[in-house]
Amino acid sequence: MWGGTPRHRGRTRRAGETVYSMAANRRPTLADVAREVGVSAKTVSRVLNEDGPASAKTREQVLAAVARLGFQPNLMARNIRVGGPDTTIGLVIPDLGNPFFGAVARSIEDTVRDRGLTLLMGSSADDPDRERALTDKFLARRVSVLMVVPSVGADHSHLRPHRATGLPVVFLDRPGVGLTADSVVSSNRAGAQAGVTHLINHGHRRIGFVGDLPTKLYTRRERLAGYRAALDEAGLPFERSLLTNAHDQRGAATATADLLSLADPPTALFAGNNIVALGVVTELARSKRKDVALVAFDDVALAEVLEPALTVVAQDPEEIGRAAATTALARLDGDRSRVRTITVPTRLIVRGSGEHQPAPQLPREA
């Protein structure tokens, strides 16, 4: 309730006991536990950290008081005091709302849970300054492992002293800059090439590319390289008029409409990631263009129930997370071998949208 007398919590007083109460809106401290038991704070610390002598009776009383008061040890303060690492993994991703990164994070968490490690996560919004601020916060609390999806323009040389002292650093989805460290990425170039080749094999010769932004993004550059490699292999020209970019669903829908309004529009589209794909699908549905073939890089939710169902080059975010976590755990266990880049394969999933044949070309009038 608002206002009134502050509520307190405690226990019924027994004869000969001193009862200490705490305001409900204050977290219990080590001193509160010590007062409850009638021992020093140092004794409570020895029991909780198992780093000194304490009788069985005292230990039992301390643990009972901890449970009764709901005391949570400040692990960060303890680790800073003793100079040891925290039992956490810091993970920096670009977008908390992107299901791809959510799946990567879940896989990391599942892999490290049995080791008693907890995953802490923050979003950089693909901003190098925000990324640096997040990594600094994770480093300040002495995380056991640092994992980063690098932002465009970020410089990771500031992590060299930390890595030199044994901190495992793993880059995800994109390699880092200014630091030699383990990386786990998808087969972006080969996957994009396979997807565009699939469209070419179904008769398409004008294939639009709707890529991500910024254009210097590692995954965007690799997937565009795969697109161009497929065209080169088929002897088809690369036309810049068929190349466009977007960073969100609305922008991708607009970019798709622009491509389809060209005097000589594409008969097929390749979407550079899952968010872009949703925008492309939205525009194709709005304009009732079921004649345009579409292959997307990365799977999307409900892809199988779309009409037509969406053909995709699927990444494996679970394996990316598992490989990153396994690599980090190996480093924690003393693996000092050379840094490695692990490339996780993609696979083409054929569902219908990428298998449309282009409409027959009508002869031009003389």
C-alpha positions as a Markdown table, in Angstrom:
| # | Residue | x | y | z |
|---|---|---|---|---|
| 1 | Met | 0.0 | 0.0 | 0.0 |
| 2 | Trp | 1.1 | 3.6 | -0.5 |
| 3 | Gly | 2.2 | 5.5 | 2.6 |
| 4 | Gly | 1.5 | 4.4 | 6.1 |
| 5 | Thr | 3.9 | 2.6 | 8.5 |
| 6 | Pro | 6.8 | 0.7 | 6.9 |
| 7 | Arg | 6.3 | -3.0 | 7.1 |
| 8 | His | 9.0 | -5.1 | 8.8 |
| 9 | Arg | 9.8 | -8.7 | 8.8 |
| 10 | Gly | 11.3 | -10.8 | 11.5 |
| 11 | Arg | 10.4 | -13.8 | 13.6 |
| 12 | Thr | 8.6 | -14.4 | 16.9 |
| 13 | Arg | 10.7 | -13.5 | 19.8 |
| 14 | Arg | 11.6 | -16.3 | 22.2 |
| 15 | Ala | 12.8 | -16.0 | 25.7 |
| 16 | Gly | 16.5 | -14.9 | 25.9 |
| 17 | Glu | 16.6 | -14.0 | 22.2 |
| 18 | Thr | 17.3 | -10.7 | 20.5 |
| 19 | Val | 15.3 | -10.3 | 17.3 |
| 20 | Tyr | 16.6 | -8.0 | 14.6 |
| 21 | Ser | 14.0 | -6.7 | 12.0 |
| 22 | Met | 14.7 | -5.3 | 8.5 |
| 23 | Ala | 12.6 | -3.1 | 6.3 |
| 24 | Ala | 11.1 | -5.2 | 3.6 |
| 25 | Asn | 12.5 | -2.9 | 0.9 |
| 26 | Arg | 16.1 | -3.4 | 2.1 |
| 27 | Arg | 18.2 | -6.4 | 1.0 |
| 28 | Pro | 19.7 | -8.3 | 3.9 |
| 29 | Thr | 23.4 | -7.9 | 4.4 |
| 30 | Leu | 26.2 | -10.0 | 5.8 |
| 31 | Ala | 26.0 | -8.0 | 9.0 |
| 32 | Asp | 22.3 | -8.8 | 9.3 |
| 33 | Val | 23.1 | -12.5 | 9.1 |
| 34 | Ala | 25.9 | -12.1 | 11.7 |
| 35 | Arg | 23.5 | -10.3 | 14.1 |
| 36 | Glu | 20.9 | -12.9 | 13.6 |
| 37 | Val | 23.3 | -15.7 | 14.6 |
| 38 | Gly | 25.2 | -13.8 | 17.2 |
| 39 | Val | 28.6 | -14.1 | 15.5 |
| 40 | Ser | 31.0 | -11.8 | 13.7 |
| 41 | Ala | 30.6 | -10.9 | 10.0 |
| 42 | Lys | 34.0 | -12.6 | 9.4 |
| 43 | Thr | 32.7 | -15.9 | 10.8 |
| 44 | Val | 29.7 | -15.7 | 8.4 |
| 45 | Ser | 32.1 | -15.0 | 5.5 |
| 46 | Arg | 34.2 | -18.0 | 6.4 |
| 47 | Val | 31.2 | -20.2 | 6.5 |
| 48 | Leu | 29.8 | -19.0 | 3.1 |
| 49 | Asn | 33.2 | -19.0 | 1.4 |
| 50 | Glu | 34.4 | -22.2 | 3.0 |
| 51 | Asp | 37.8 | -20.6 | 3.6 |
| 52 | Gly | 38.3 | -20.9 | 7.3 |
| 53 | Pro | 37.5 | -22.8 | 10.5 |
| 54 | Ala | 33.9 | -22.9 | 11.8 |
| 55 | Ser | 32.2 | -25.5 | 14.0 |
| 56 | Ala | 29.4 | -27.6 | 12.6 |
| 57 | Lys | 26.9 | -25.9 | 14.9 |
| 58 | Thr | 27.9 | -22.4 | 13.8 |
| 59 | Arg | 27.8 | -23.5 | 10.1 |
| 60 | Glu | 24.3 | -24.9 | 10.6 |
| 61 | Gln | 23.1 | -21.7 | 12.3 |
| 62 | Val | 24.6 | -19.4 | 9.6 |
| 63 | Leu | 23.1 | -21.3 | 6.7 |
| 64 | Ala | 19.7 | -21.4 | 8.5 |
| 65 | Ala | 19.9 | -17.6 | 9.0 |
| 66 | Val | 20.9 | -17.1 | 5.4 |
| 67 | Ala | 17.9 | -19.1 | 4.2 |
| 68 | Arg | 15.5 | -17.4 | 6.7 |
| 69 | Leu | 16.6 | -13.8 | 5.8 |
| 70 | Gly | 16.9 | -14.5 | 2.1 |
| 71 | Phe | 20.5 | -13.3 | 2.0 |
| 72 | Gln | 22.3 | -13.4 | -1.3 |
| 73 | Pro | 26.2 | -13.1 | -1.2 |
| 74 | Asn | 27.7 | -10.3 | -3.3 |
| 75 | Leu | 29.8 | -12.5 | -5.6 |
| 76 | Met | 31.1 | -9.5 | -7.6 |
| 77 | Ala | 32.4 | -7.8 | -4.4 |
| 78 | Arg | 34.0 | -11.1 | -3.2 |
| 79 | Asn | 35.7 | -11.8 | -6.5 |
| 80 | Ile | 37.1 | -8.3 | -6.7 |
| 81 | Arg | 38.4 | -8.6 | -3.1 |
| 82 | Val | 40.1 | -11.9 | -3.7 |
| 83 | Gly | 41.2 | -11.1 | -7.3 |
| 84 | Gly | 39.4 | -14.0 | -8.9 |
| 85 | Pro | 37.0 | -14.2 | -11.8 |
| 86 | Asp | 33.3 | -14.0 | -11.5 |
| 87 | Thr | 31.2 | -17.1 | -12.4 |
| 88 | Thr | 29.6 | -15.3 | -15.3 |
| 89 | Ile | 29.9 | -15.1 | -19.1 |
| 90 | Gly | 29.4 | -11.6 | -20.6 |
| 91 | Leu | 27.7 | -11.7 | -24.1 |
| 92 | Val | 27.3 | -8.6 | -26.2 |
| 93 | Ile | 24.8 | -8.9 | -29.1 |
| 94 | Pro | 23.5 | -6.3 | -31.6 |
| 95 | Asp | 19.8 | -6.8 | -31.1 |
| 96 | Leu | 17.9 | -8.5 | -28.2 |
| 97 | Gly | 14.8 | -8.8 | -30.4 |
| 98 | Asn | 16.5 | -10.8 | -33.2 |
| 99 | Pro | 15.5 | -14.4 | -32.8 |
| 100 | Phe | 18.8 | -15.6 | -34.4 |
| 101 | Phe | 20.9 | -14.1 | -31.5 |
| 102 | Gly | 18.3 | -15.3 | -29.0 |
| 103 | Ala | 18.9 | -18.8 | -30.2 |
| 104 | Val | 22.7 | -18.4 | -30.0 |
| 105 | Ala | 22.4 | -17.1 | -26.4 |
| 106 | Arg | 20.1 | -20.0 | -25.3 |
| 107 | Ser | 22.6 | -22.5 | -26.7 |
| 108 | Ile | 25.5 | -20.8 | -24.9 |
| 109 | Glu | 23.5 | -20.9 | -21.7 |
| 110 | Asp | 22.6 | -24.5 | -22.1 |
| 111 | Thr | 26.2 | -25.5 | -22.7 |
| 112 | Val | 27.8 | -23.7 | -19.7 |
| 113 | Arg | 25.0 | -24.3 | -17.2 |
| 114 | Asp | 26.5 | -27.6 | -15.9 |
| 115 | Arg | 29.8 | -25.7 | -15.2 |
| 116 | Gly | 28.1 | -23.4 | -12.8 |
| 117 | Leu | 28.4 | -20.4 | -15.1 |
| 118 | Thr | 25.7 | -17.8 | -15.6 |
| 119 | Leu | 25.1 | -15.8 | -18.9 |
| 120 | Leu | 24.9 | -12.0 | -18.7 |
| 121 | Met | 23.7 | -10.3 | -21.9 |
| 122 | Gly | 23.5 | -6.8 | -23.3 |
| 123 | Ser | 22.6 | -5.2 | -26.6 |
| 124 | Ser | 25.0 | -2.9 | -28.4 |
| 125 | Ala | 22.5 | -1.9 | -31.1 |
| 126 | Asp | 25.4 | -2.3 | -33.5 |
| 127 | Asp | 27.0 | 0.8 | -32.0 |
| 128 | Pro | 30.7 | 0.5 | -31.3 |
| 129 | Asp | 30.6 | 3.0 | -28.4 |
| 130 | Arg | 27.8 | 1.1 | -26.7 |
| 131 | Glu | 29.6 | -2.2 | -27.4 |
| 132 | Arg | 32.8 | -0.7 | -25.7 |
| 133 | Ala | 30.7 | 0.5 | -22.7 |
| 134 | Leu | 29.2 | -3.0 | -22.3 |
| 135 | Thr | 32.5 | -4.8 | -22.5 |
| 136 | Asp | 34.0 | -2.4 | -20.0 |
| 137 | Lys | 31.2 | -3.2 | -17.6 |
| 138 | Phe | 31.6 | -6.9 | -18.0 |
| 139 | Leu | 35.4 | -6.6 | -17.5 |
| 140 | Ala | 34.8 | -4.5 | -14.4 |
| 141 | Arg | 32.9 | -7.4 | -12.8 |
| 142 | Arg | 35.7 | -9.8 | -13.8 |
| 143 | Val | 33.6 | -12.1 | -16.0 |
| 144 | Ser | 35.1 | -15.6 | -16.7 |
| 145 | Val | 34.5 | -15.3 | -20.4 |
| 146 | Leu | 33.8 | -12.4 | -22.8 |
| 147 | Met | 31.8 | -13.1 | -26.0 |
| 148 | Val | 31.1 | -10.3 | -28.5 |
| 149 | Val | 29.2 | -9.9 | -31.8 |
| 150 | Pro | 31.3 | -7.1 | -33.2 |
| 151 | Ser | 29.7 | -3.8 | -34.3 |
| 152 | Val | 30.8 | -2.2 | -37.5 |
| 153 | Gly | 33.6 | 0.2 | -36.7 |
| 154 | Ala | 34.5 | -1.3 | -33.4 |
| 155 | Asp | 38.2 | -1.7 | -32.4 |
| 156 | His | 38.9 | -4.6 | -30.0 |
| 157 | Ser | 42.5 | -3.8 | -29.4 |
| 158 | His | 41.6 | -2.6 | -25.9 |
| 159 | Leu | 40.9 | -6.3 | -25.0 |
| 160 | Arg | 44.6 | -7.3 | -25.6 |
| 161 | Pro | 45.7 | -6.9 | -22.0 |
| 162 | His | 42.8 | -8.9 | -20.7 |
| 163 | Arg | 43.3 | -11.7 | -23.2 |
| 164 | Ala | 47.0 | -11.7 | -22.4 |
| 165 | Thr | 46.2 | -12.4 | -18.8 |
| 166 | Gly | 44.1 | -15.5 | -19.7 |
| 167 | Leu | 40.6 | -14.1 | -20.3 |
| 168 | Pro | 38.9 | -16.2 | -23.0 |
| 169 | Val | 37.5 | -13.9 | -25.7 |
| 170 | Val | 35.2 | -15.3 | -28.4 |
| 171 | Phe | 33.8 | -13.4 | -31.3 |
| 172 | Leu | 30.5 | -14.5 | -32.7 |
| 173 | Asp | 28.9 | -14.2 | -36.2 |
| 174 | Arg | 31.6 | -11.7 | -37.2 |
| 175 | Pro | 35.4 | -11.6 | -36.6 |
| 176 | Gly | 36.8 | -8.9 | -34.3 |
| 177 | Val | 39.1 | -6.1 | -35.3 |
| 178 | Gly | 42.4 | -5.3 | -33.7 |
| 179 | Leu | 42.5 | -8.5 | -31.6 |
| 180 | Thr | 43.5 | -12.1 | -32.5 |
| 181 | Ala | 40.9 | -14.2 | -30.8 |
| 182 | Asp | 38.7 | -17.3 | -31.4 |
| 183 | Ser | 35.7 | -16.7 | -33.7 |
| 184 | Val | 32.6 | -18.7 | -34.6 |
| 185 | Val | 30.9 | -17.7 | -37.9 |
| 186 | Ser | 28.5 | -19.1 | -40.4 |
| 187 | Ser | 29.5 | -20.1 | -44.0 |
| 188 | Asn | 28.0 | -16.9 | -45.2 |
| 189 | Arg | 29.6 | -16.8 | -48.7 |
| 190 | Ala | 29.0 | -20.4 | -49.5 |
| 191 | Gly | 25.5 | -20.3 | -48.2 |
| 192 | Ala | 24.6 | -17.2 | -50.2 |
| 193 | Gln | 26.2 | -18.7 | -53.3 |
| 194 | Ala | 24.1 | -21.9 | -52.9 |
| 195 | Gly | 20.9 | -19.9 | -52.5 |
| 196 | Val | 21.4 | -17.7 | -55.6 |
| 197 | Thr | 22.6 | -20.7 | -57.6 |
| 198 | His | 19.3 | -22.4 | -56.7 |
| 199 | Leu | 17.4 | -19.5 | -58.2 |
| 200 | Ile | 19.6 | -19.6 | -61.3 |
| 201 | Asn | 19.0 | -23.3 | -61.7 |
| 202 | His | 15.2 | -22.6 | -61.8 |
| 203 | Gly | 15.7 | -20.3 | -64.8 |
| 204 | His | 16.1 | -16.9 | -63.2 |
| 205 | Arg | 18.6 | -14.5 | -64.8 |
| 206 | Arg | 17.7 | -11.2 | -63.1 |
| 207 | Ile | 18.0 | -11.7 | -59.4 |
| 208 | Gly | 17.7 | -8.8 | -57.0 |
| 209 | Phe | 19.8 | -8.7 | -53.8 |
| 210 | Val | 18.3 | -7.0 | -50.7 |
| 211 | Gly | 21.1 | -6.8 | -48.2 |
| 212 | Asp | 21.6 | -5.5 | -44.7 |
| 213 | Leu | 23.0 | -2.2 | -43.5 |
| 214 | Pro | 25.6 | -0.9 | -42.9 |
| 215 | Thr | 27.2 | -2.0 | -46.2 |
| 216 | Lys | 30.5 | -2.6 | -44.4 |
| 217 | Leu | 28.9 | -5.3 | -42.2 |
| 218 | Tyr | 30.9 | -8.5 | -42.4 |
| 219 | Thr | 27.9 | -10.8 | -43.0 |
| 220 | Arg | 26.5 | -8.5 | -45.6 |
| 221 | Arg | 29.8 | -8.3 | -47.5 |
| 222 | Glu | 30.3 | -12.1 | -47.3 |
| 223 | Arg | 26.7 | -12.8 | -48.6 |
| 224 | Leu | 27.0 | -10.3 | -51.4 |
| 225 | Ala | 30.3 | -12.0 | -52.4 |
| 226 | Gly | 28.4 | -15.3 | -52.5 |
| 227 | Tyr | 25.7 | -13.7 | -54.6 |
| 228 | Arg | 28.3 | -12.3 | -57.1 |
| 229 | Ala | 30.1 | -15.7 | -57.1 |
| 230 | Ala | 26.9 | -17.5 | -58.2 |
| 231 | Leu | 26.4 | -14.9 | -61.0 |
| 232 | Asp | 30.0 | -15.3 | -62.2 |
| 233 | Glu | 29.8 | -19.1 | -62.2 |
| 234 | Ala | 26.6 | -18.9 | -64.3 |
| 235 | Gly | 28.1 | -16.3 | -66.7 |
| 236 | Leu | 25.6 | -13.7 | -65.6 |
| 237 | Pro | 26.5 | -10.0 | -65.3 |
| 238 | Phe | 26.4 | -8.2 | -62.0 |
| 239 | Glu | 24.0 | -5.2 | -62.2 |
| 240 | Arg | 24.1 | -2.6 | -59.5 |
| 241 | Ser | 20.5 | -1.6 | -60.3 |
| 242 | Leu | 19.5 | -5.0 | -58.8 |
| 243 | Leu | 21.4 | -4.3 | -55.5 |
| 244 | Thr | 19.6 | -2.6 | -52.6 |
| 245 | Asn | 19.9 | -2.6 | -48.8 |
| 246 | Ala | 17.8 | -2.2 | -45.7 |
| 247 | His | 18.2 | -2.5 | -41.9 |
| 248 | Asp | 14.7 | -3.2 | -40.8 |
| 249 | Gln | 11.5 | -4.8 | -42.0 |
| 250 | Arg | 9.9 | -1.5 | -43.3 |
| 251 | Gly | 13.0 | -0.5 | -45.2 |
| 252 | Ala | 13.2 | -3.9 | -46.8 |
| 253 | Ala | 9.6 | -3.6 | -48.0 |
| 254 | Thr | 10.3 | -0.3 | -49.5 |
| 255 | Ala | 13.5 | -1.6 | -51.1 |
| 256 | Thr | 11.6 | -4.5 | -52.6 |
| 257 | Ala | 8.9 | -2.2 | -54.1 |
| 258 | Asp | 11.7 | -0.1 | -55.7 |
| 259 | Leu | 13.2 | -3.2 | -57.3 |
| 260 | Leu | 9.9 | -4.4 | -58.6 |
| 261 | Ser | 9.2 | -1.0 | -60.1 |
| 262 | Leu | 12.3 | -1.0 | -62.3 |
| 263 | Ala | 11.7 | -0.9 | -66.1 |
| 264 | Asp | 13.3 | -4.4 | -66.3 |
| 265 | Pro | 12.6 | -5.8 | -62.8 |
| 266 | Pro | 14.1 | -8.9 | -61.3 |
| 267 | Thr | 12.1 | -12.2 | -61.5 |
| 268 | Ala | 13.7 | -13.4 | -58.2 |
| 269 | Leu | 15.0 | -11.9 | -55.0 |
| 270 | Phe | 17.6 | -13.0 | -52.5 |
| 271 | Ala | 17.1 | -11.6 | -49.0 |
| 272 | Gly | 20.3 | -11.0 | -47.0 |
| 273 | Asn | 18.9 | -11.9 | -43.5 |
| 274 | Asn | 15.8 | -12.9 | -41.6 |
| 275 | Ile | 14.7 | -9.3 | -40.8 |
| 276 | Val | 15.1 | -8.2 | -44.4 |
| 277 | Ala | 13.2 | -11.4 | -45.5 |
| 278 | Leu | 10.2 | -10.4 | -43.5 |
| 279 | Gly | 10.1 | -7.0 | -45.2 |
| 280 | Val | 10.4 | -8.6 | -48.6 |
| 281 | Val | 7.6 | -11.1 | -47.9 |
| 282 | Thr | 5.4 | -8.3 | -46.6 |
| 283 | Glu | 5.8 | -6.3 | -49.9 |
| 284 | Leu | 5.3 | -9.3 | -52.1 |
| 285 | Ala | 2.1 | -10.2 | -50.3 |
| 286 | Arg | 0.9 | -6.6 | -50.3 |
| 287 | Ser | 1.5 | -6.3 | -54.1 |
| 288 | Lys | 0.2 | -9.8 | -54.7 |
| 289 | Arg | 3.4 | -10.8 | -56.5 |
| 290 | Lys | 3.4 | -14.6 | -56.1 |
| 291 | Asp | 5.3 | -14.8 | -59.5 |
| 292 | Val | 8.5 | -13.5 | -57.9 |
| 293 | Ala | 10.8 | -16.2 | -56.5 |
| 294 | Leu | 12.4 | -15.6 | -53.2 |
| 295 | Val | 15.3 | -17.2 | -51.2 |
| 296 | Ala | 16.2 | -15.8 | -47.8 |
| 297 | Phe | 19.4 | -16.1 | -45.9 |
| 298 | Asp | 18.5 | -17.4 | -42.4 |
| 299 | Asp | 15.3 | -19.0 | -41.4 |
| 300 | Val | 12.3 | -17.1 | -40.0 |
| 301 | Ala | 9.5 | -18.1 | -37.7 |
| 302 | Leu | 6.4 | -19.5 | -39.5 |
| 303 | Ala | 8.3 | -19.8 | -42.7 |
| 304 | Glu | 6.5 | -23.1 | -43.5 |
| 305 | Val | 3.0 | -21.6 | -43.2 |
| 306 | Leu | 3.6 | -18.7 | -45.6 |
| 307 | Glu | 2.0 | -18.9 | -49.0 |
| 308 | Pro | 4.2 | -20.0 | -50.7 |
| 309 | Ala | 6.4 | -21.5 | -47.9 |
| 310 | Leu | 9.7 | -19.7 | -47.7 |
| 311 | Thr | 12.9 | -21.3 | -49.1 |
| 312 | Val | 15.9 | -20.4 | -47.0 |
| 313 | Val | 19.6 | -20.8 | -46.5 |
| 314 | Ala | 19.4 | -21.8 | -42.8 |
| 315 | Gln | 22.1 | -21.0 | -40.3 |
| 316 | Asp | 22.6 | -23.1 | -37.2 |
| 317 | Pro | 22.5 | -20.7 | -34.3 |
| 318 | Glu | 22.4 | -23.5 | -31.8 |
| 319 | Glu | 25.6 | -24.9 | -33.1 |
| 320 | Ile | 27.2 | -21.5 | -33.2 |
| 321 | Gly | 26.4 | -21.0 | -29.6 |
| 322 | Arg | 27.5 | -24.5 | -28.7 |
| 323 | Ala | 30.8 | -24.1 | -30.5 |
| 324 | Ala | 31.5 | -20.7 | -28.9 |
| 325 | Ala | 30.7 | -22.0 | -25.4 |
| 326 | Thr | 32.8 | -25.2 | -25.9 |
| 327 | Thr | 35.7 | -23.2 | -27.2 |
| 328 | Ala | 35.5 | -20.8 | -24.2 |
| 329 | Leu | 35.3 | -23.7 | -21.7 |
| 330 | Ala | 38.3 | -25.3 | -23.3 |
| 331 | Arg | 40.3 | -22.1 | -22.8 |
| 332 | Leu | 39.1 | -21.9 | -19.2 |
| 333 | Asp | 40.4 | -25.5 | -18.8 |
| 334 | Gly | 43.9 | -24.4 | -20.0 |
| 335 | Asp | 43.8 | -24.8 | -23.7 |
| 336 | Arg | 46.6 | -22.6 | -25.0 |
| 337 | Ser | 46.6 | -23.7 | -28.6 |
| 338 | Arg | 46.5 | -21.2 | -31.5 |
| 339 | Val | 43.3 | -19.2 | -31.9 |
| 340 | Arg | 40.9 | -20.7 | -34.3 |
| 341 | Thr | 38.0 | -19.6 | -36.6 |
| 342 | Ile | 35.2 | -22.2 | -36.6 |
| 343 | Thr | 32.9 | -22.0 | -39.6 |
| 344 | Val | 29.5 | -23.5 | -39.0 |
| 345 | Pro | 27.9 | -24.8 | -42.3 |
| 346 | Thr | 24.6 | -23.5 | -43.6 |
| 347 | Arg | 22.0 | -25.6 | -45.5 |
| 348 | Leu | 19.4 | -24.9 | -48.2 |
| 349 | Ile | 15.9 | -25.7 | -47.2 |
| 350 | Val | 13.5 | -25.9 | -50.2 |
| 351 | Arg | 9.9 | -25.0 | -49.4 |
| 352 | Gly | 8.4 | -23.4 | -52.4 |
| 353 | Ser | 9.1 | -19.7 | -52.7 |
| 354 | Gly | 12.5 | -20.2 | -54.5 |
| 355 | Glu | 11.2 | -22.7 | -57.0 |
| 356 | His | 9.0 | -20.5 | -59.2 |
| 357 | Gln | 10.0 | -20.5 | -62.8 |
| 358 | Pro | 10.2 | -17.0 | -64.4 |
| 359 | Ala | 7.4 | -16.0 | -66.7 |
| 360 | Pro | 8.2 | -16.5 | -70.4 |
| 361 | Gln | 9.8 | -13.4 | -71.9 |
| 362 | Leu | 7.5 | -11.9 | -74.6 |
| 363 | Pro | 9.4 | -10.9 | -77.8 |
| 364 | Arg | 10.0 | -7.1 | -77.9 |
| 365 | Glu | 8.5 | -5.2 | -80.7 |
| 366 | Ala | 10.8 | -4.0 | -83.4 |
